Amino acid sequence: MALLSLSGASAPVSLAVDGDSPSLKEVFSGGEPWLVWCSDSTDGDDVSAIHSIVDQAAPLLMGVAKTGILDCSEELPNGKTTYSKLGLEEKSPTLFFTANGAKPRQLSPKHVKSAQSIVQFVTKNASPVMRRPTSQDDLQTHCLGRRWCAVVLTDGRLAEPHKSDAAALMRAHRTVQFNAVDSSKYRLSTDPKVLRKGEPSTDEPSMLMFYRMKNEHGKAVTLARVHRGDLMESGGAGDALEESMVLKSNGRPGGKGWVTLSSTPKIFYRKGGERAHSRTLLGRGLCLLACLLVCLLSFLSWVFSFFRSHRTHRYVRVYVRNSESH
């Protein structure tokens, strides 16, 4: 009975750690926002003070995050404490926040001074974020390095109706890192058969789903599946993602159309994209300027040589005439 939940209750309610929901696994990495206070990190009169602050924050966070109290020094089934498992610094008080499948974050002292400061921190970090990778490092960090990843492909800017659909999709699948790529500016390179029927249009986005797993030989591989069409309508990308996250007995995602990629997907600027076009114009302008400069220098060198040669011949003629007169 290590976890005590404050959410939606006037007094802490004891919840079982092993078996009954929510389990510590759900709290640590389930995706739902959780604020947790390590009760063992506070001694003496500070206990009632921090307990009061957390208790005041809990009702303000209803609908935003769940709130709990945990003895973080208690040994977990793997033999570690919560401190060592999550890499928390043991100081008074210790509060940490988890959300969207990301690594738990420990609150700094300035964030635990009052219930309002806690609420501000949690509210700011509770919502999932749509990333927009523009480089290979971005793609690796925000997508390919995660177990589950989705890339919404658009032809131009993401239209307002699709933005609200994407936001709803992210809230429904918090353990999936969502990204958006404008296909009019960037090209996402995958196996041809993955995107063969998945190129987006101005009216209809596409969504690429990626899943990392180990195959039967223990080698890490990336699988991909594409869905074109509505994001949240029946039979849309949301249903496809829901279906995919129900793993099969062999560990592969559910649903049809999954392809094991033979190489790592890459992102490039399109040659006809706005940035690439401006860079091309700049390059051509600099090249033309360099050519003009070379021509000017060549002309000046020729003029200098001409006048120098003409002046030398003049001096020679004058010298010859003077010599003949003598």
C-alpha positions as CSV (number, residue, x, y, z in Angstrom):
1,M,0.0,0.0,0.0
2,A,2.6,2.5,-1.0
3,L,0.5,4.8,-3.1
4,L,-2.1,7.2,-1.7
5,S,-4.3,9.1,-4.2
6,L,-5.6,12.6,-3.3
7,S,-7.5,13.1,-6.5
8,G,-11.3,13.4,-6.2
9,A,-11.3,12.6,-2.5
10,S,-11.5,14.8,0.7
11,A,-8.9,12.5,2.3
12,P,-6.1,10.3,0.9
13,V,-7.4,7.0,-0.3
14,S,-5.0,4.0,0.0
15,L,-4.5,2.2,-3.3
16,A,-2.8,-1.2,-3.9
17,V,0.5,-1.0,-5.8
18,D,0.5,-4.5,-7.3
19,G,-2.6,-5.3,-9.2
20,D,-5.4,-2.8,-8.7
21,S,-5.4,0.3,-10.8
22,P,-3.5,2.5,-10.8
23,S,-0.3,0.6,-10.6
24,L,3.1,2.2,-10.2
25,K,3.8,1.2,-13.8
26,E,0.8,3.2,-14.9
27,V,1.9,6.2,-12.8
28,F,5.5,6.1,-14.0
29,S,5.0,5.5,-17.7
30,G,1.2,5.1,-18.5
31,G,1.0,8.5,-20.2
32,E,-1.6,10.1,-18.0
33,P,-0.4,13.1,-16.0
34,W,0.5,12.4,-12.4
35,L,1.9,14.6,-9.6
36,V,3.5,12.5,-6.9
37,W,4.8,13.6,-3.5
38,C,7.5,11.4,-1.9
39,S,6.1,11.6,1.7
40,D,9.3,10.0,3.2
41,S,11.3,13.0,2.0
42,T,9.7,15.4,4.5
43,D,10.1,15.2,8.3
44,G,8.6,17.0,11.3
45,D,6.3,20.0,10.9
46,D,7.1,20.2,7.2
47,V,5.0,17.1,6.6
48,S,1.7,18.8,7.5
49,A,2.8,22.0,5.6
50,I,3.6,20.1,2.3
51,H,0.7,17.8,2.8
52,S,-1.6,20.8,3.0
53,I,-0.1,22.4,-0.2
54,V,-0.5,19.1,-2.1
55,D,-4.0,18.7,-0.7
56,Q,-4.9,22.2,-1.9
57,A,-3.4,21.6,-5.4
58,A,-5.3,18.3,-5.9
59,P,-8.8,19.7,-6.5
60,L,-7.4,22.5,-8.7
61,L,-5.7,19.8,-10.9
62,M,-8.9,17.8,-11.4
63,G,-9.2,17.2,-15.1
64,V,-5.6,18.1,-15.6
65,A,-3.6,15.6,-13.6
66,K,-4.0,13.0,-10.9
67,T,-2.2,13.6,-7.6
68,G,-0.7,11.0,-5.3
69,I,1.6,10.4,-2.3
70,L,4.2,7.7,-2.4
71,D,6.8,6.3,0.0
72,C,9.7,6.6,-2.5
73,S,12.2,4.8,-0.2
74,E,10.1,1.7,-0.2
75,E,11.6,-1.1,-2.2
76,L,10.0,-1.9,-5.6
77,P,9.6,-5.5,-7.0
78,N,12.9,-5.0,-8.9
79,G,14.8,-4.3,-5.7
80,K,15.2,-0.5,-6.4
81,T,13.6,2.4,-4.7
82,T,11.6,5.0,-6.6
83,Y,14.5,7.4,-6.1
84,S,17.0,5.1,-7.9
85,K,14.5,3.9,-10.5
86,L,13.6,7.4,-11.6
87,G,16.9,9.1,-10.8
88,L,15.3,11.5,-8.3
89,E,17.4,13.6,-6.0
90,E,16.6,12.8,-2.3
91,K,15.8,16.2,-0.8
92,S,13.0,17.8,1.2
93,P,10.4,18.0,-0.2
94,T,10.5,15.7,-3.3
95,L,7.7,15.9,-5.8
96,F,7.9,14.6,-9.3
97,F,5.6,14.8,-12.4
98,T,5.0,12.3,-15.1
99,A,3.0,12.7,-18.3
100,N,2.8,11.7,-22.0
101,G,5.2,8.8,-21.6
102,A,8.2,11.1,-21.0
103,K,10.8,10.7,-18.3
104,P,9.5,11.8,-14.9
105,R,10.5,15.4,-13.9
106,Q,11.4,16.4,-10.4
107,L,9.9,19.8,-9.3
108,S,12.4,22.4,-8.2
109,P,12.0,24.2,-4.9
110,K,10.4,27.3,-6.6
111,H,7.6,25.1,-7.9
112,V,6.6,23.7,-4.5
113,K,6.3,26.9,-2.5
114,S,2.5,27.0,-2.9
115,A,-0.4,25.1,-4.3
116,Q,-0.6,27.7,-7.1
117,S,3.0,27.3,-8.2
118,I,2.4,23.5,-8.3
119,V,-0.7,24.0,-10.4
120,Q,1.1,26.3,-12.8
121,F,3.9,23.8,-13.3
122,V,1.6,20.9,-13.9
123,T,-0.8,22.7,-16.2
124,K,2.1,23.9,-18.3
125,N,3.6,20.5,-18.8
126,A,0.5,18.2,-18.8
127,S,-0.6,18.7,-22.4
128,P,1.0,16.6,-25.1
129,V,3.1,18.6,-27.7
130,M,3.1,18.2,-31.4
131,R,6.8,18.3,-32.6
132,R,7.8,19.6,-36.0
133,P,11.2,18.0,-36.9
134,T,13.2,19.8,-39.6
135,S,16.5,17.8,-39.2
136,Q,17.6,14.2,-38.8
137,D,18.5,14.9,-35.1
138,D,15.0,16.3,-34.5
139,L,13.5,13.2,-36.1
140,Q,15.6,10.8,-34.1
141,T,14.9,12.6,-30.8
142,H,11.2,13.2,-31.1
143,C,10.2,10.2,-33.2
144,L,12.6,7.3,-34.1
145,G,14.1,7.2,-30.6
146,R,10.7,6.5,-29.1
147,R,8.9,3.2,-28.9
148,W,5.7,4.6,-30.5
149,C,5.7,7.5,-32.8
150,A,3.3,9.1,-35.3
151,V,4.1,11.6,-38.1
152,V,1.2,13.6,-39.5
153,L,2.1,14.5,-43.1
154,T,0.4,17.6,-44.6
155,D,0.6,19.3,-48.0
156,G,1.1,22.8,-46.6
157,R,0.0,24.0,-43.2
158,L,-2.2,21.8,-41.0
159,A,-5.7,23.0,-41.4
160,E,-7.7,24.1,-38.3
161,P,-10.1,21.2,-38.3
162,H,-7.1,18.8,-38.6
163,K,-5.4,20.6,-35.7
164,S,-8.2,20.0,-33.3
165,D,-8.4,16.3,-34.5
166,A,-4.7,15.9,-33.9
167,A,-4.9,17.5,-30.4
168,A,-7.7,15.0,-29.6
169,L,-5.7,12.1,-31.0
170,M,-2.6,13.1,-28.9
171,R,-4.7,13.3,-25.7
172,A,-6.2,9.9,-26.4
173,H,-2.7,8.3,-27.0
174,R,-0.3,10.0,-24.6
175,T,2.4,7.4,-24.9
176,V,2.8,8.1,-28.6
177,Q,5.0,11.0,-29.6
178,F,3.3,13.0,-32.4
179,N,5.1,15.0,-35.1
180,A,3.9,17.1,-38.0
181,V,5.8,17.3,-41.3
182,D,4.9,19.7,-44.1
183,S,5.5,17.6,-47.3
184,S,5.6,20.7,-49.5
185,K,8.8,21.7,-47.8
186,Y,10.3,18.5,-46.4
187,R,10.6,15.0,-47.8
188,L,10.4,12.0,-45.4
189,S,12.4,9.1,-46.8
190,T,11.1,5.6,-46.0
191,D,10.7,2.3,-47.9
192,P,8.8,3.2,-51.1
193,K,6.0,0.7,-50.4
194,V,5.2,2.4,-47.1
195,L,4.4,5.8,-48.7
196,R,3.2,4.5,-52.0
197,K,-0.5,5.2,-51.1
198,G,0.2,7.6,-48.3
199,E,1.1,11.0,-49.9
200,P,-1.0,13.7,-48.3
201,S,-3.2,16.2,-50.2
202,T,-4.3,19.7,-49.3
203,D,-7.6,18.4,-48.1
204,E,-6.5,15.1,-46.6
205,P,-3.5,14.5,-44.4
206,S,-1.7,11.2,-43.9
207,M,-0.3,9.7,-40.8
208,L,2.8,7.5,-40.6
209,M,3.1,5.2,-37.5
210,F,6.4,3.9,-36.3
211,Y,7.0,1.2,-33.8
212,R,10.4,0.0,-32.3
213,M,10.8,-3.6,-31.2
214,K,13.3,-6.4,-31.2
215,N,12.9,-9.2,-33.7
216,E,13.2,-12.9,-33.1
217,H,17.0,-12.5,-33.2
218,G,17.1,-9.8,-30.6
219,K,17.9,-7.1,-33.1
220,A,16.2,-3.7,-32.8
221,V,14.0,-3.0,-35.8
222,T,11.6,-0.2,-36.8
223,L,8.2,-1.0,-38.3
224,A,6.0,1.5,-40.2
225,R,2.4,1.8,-41.3
226,V,0.7,4.6,-43.2
227,H,-2.9,5.7,-43.0
228,R,-4.4,8.3,-45.3
229,G,-7.7,10.1,-44.4
230,D,-9.5,11.6,-41.5
231,L,-7.7,11.5,-38.1
232,M,-10.6,11.1,-35.8
233,E,-13.6,9.9,-37.9
234,S,-14.7,6.3,-37.7
235,G,-12.2,4.1,-39.5
236,G,-9.7,7.0,-39.4
237,A,-6.1,7.3,-38.1
238,G,-7.3,7.2,-34.5
239,D,-8.9,3.7,-35.0
240,A,-5.8,2.6,-36.9
241,L,-3.6,3.6,-34.0
242,E,-5.9,2.0,-31.5
243,E,-5.8,-1.2,-33.4
244,S,-2.0,-1.1,-33.8
245,M,-1.3,-0.7,-30.1
246,V,-2.9,-4.1,-29.4
247,L,0.2,-6.2,-29.8
248,K,0.1,-9.6,-31.3
249,S,1.5,-12.7,-29.6
250,N,4.8,-12.2,-31.6
251,G,5.2,-8.7,-30.3
252,R,4.2,-7.0,-33.6
253,P,1.6,-4.3,-33.7
254,G,-2.0,-5.2,-34.6
255,G,-3.6,-4.3,-37.8
256,K,-2.5,-4.7,-41.4
257,G,0.0,-2.9,-43.6
258,W,3.0,-2.9,-41.2
259,V,6.4,-3.0,-43.0
260,T,9.8,-3.7,-41.4
261,L,12.0,-0.9,-42.6
262,S,15.4,-1.9,-44.1
263,S,16.9,1.5,-43.3
264,T,16.4,4.4,-40.9
265,P,13.9,7.0,-42.2
266,K,15.4,10.4,-43.1
267,I,14.1,13.9,-43.5
268,F,15.3,16.3,-46.3
269,Y,14.5,19.7,-47.5
270,R,12.7,19.5,-50.8
271,K,14.5,21.1,-53.7
272,G,11.4,23.0,-54.7
273,G,10.5,23.9,-51.1
274,E,10.4,27.6,-50.0
275,R,13.7,27.4,-48.0
276,A,15.5,25.4,-50.7
277,H,14.3,27.9,-53.3
278,S,15.5,30.9,-51.4
279,R,18.8,29.2,-50.7
280,T,19.1,28.4,-54.5
281,L,18.4,32.0,-55.4
282,L,21.0,33.2,-52.9
283,G,23.6,30.8,-54.2
284,R,23.0,31.9,-57.8
285,G,23.2,35.5,-56.9
286,L,26.5,35.0,-55.1
287,C,27.9,33.1,-58.0
288,L,26.9,35.9,-60.5
289,L,28.4,38.5,-58.2
290,A,31.7,36.5,-58.1
291,C,31.8,36.2,-61.9
292,L,31.2,40.0,-62.3
293,L,34.0,40.7,-59.8
294,V,36.4,38.4,-61.6
295,C,35.6,40.1,-64.9
296,L,36.1,43.5,-63.4
297,L,39.5,42.6,-62.0
298,S,40.5,41.1,-65.3
299,F,39.5,44.3,-67.1
300,L,41.3,46.5,-64.7
301,S,44.4,44.4,-65.0
302,W,44.3,44.7,-68.8
303,V,43.9,48.5,-68.6
304,F,46.8,48.8,-66.2
305,S,49.0,46.6,-68.5
306,F,47.9,48.6,-71.6
307,F,48.8,52.0,-70.1
308,R,52.0,50.6,-68.7
309,S,53.1,49.2,-72.1
310,H,52.1,52.4,-73.9
311,R,54.1,54.6,-71.5
312,T,57.2,52.3,-71.8
313,H,57.1,52.6,-75.6
314,R,56.8,56.4,-75.4
315,Y,59.9,56.6,-73.2
316,V,61.9,54.5,-75.6
317,R,61.0,56.7,-78.6
318,V,62.0,59.8,-76.7
319,Y,65.3,58.3,-75.7
320,V,66.1,57.2,-79.3
321,R,65.4,60.7,-80.6
322,N,67.6,62.3,-78.0
323,S,70.4,59.9,-78.8
324,E,70.2,60.7,-82.5
325,S,70.3,64.5,-81.9
326,H,73.6,64.1,-80.1
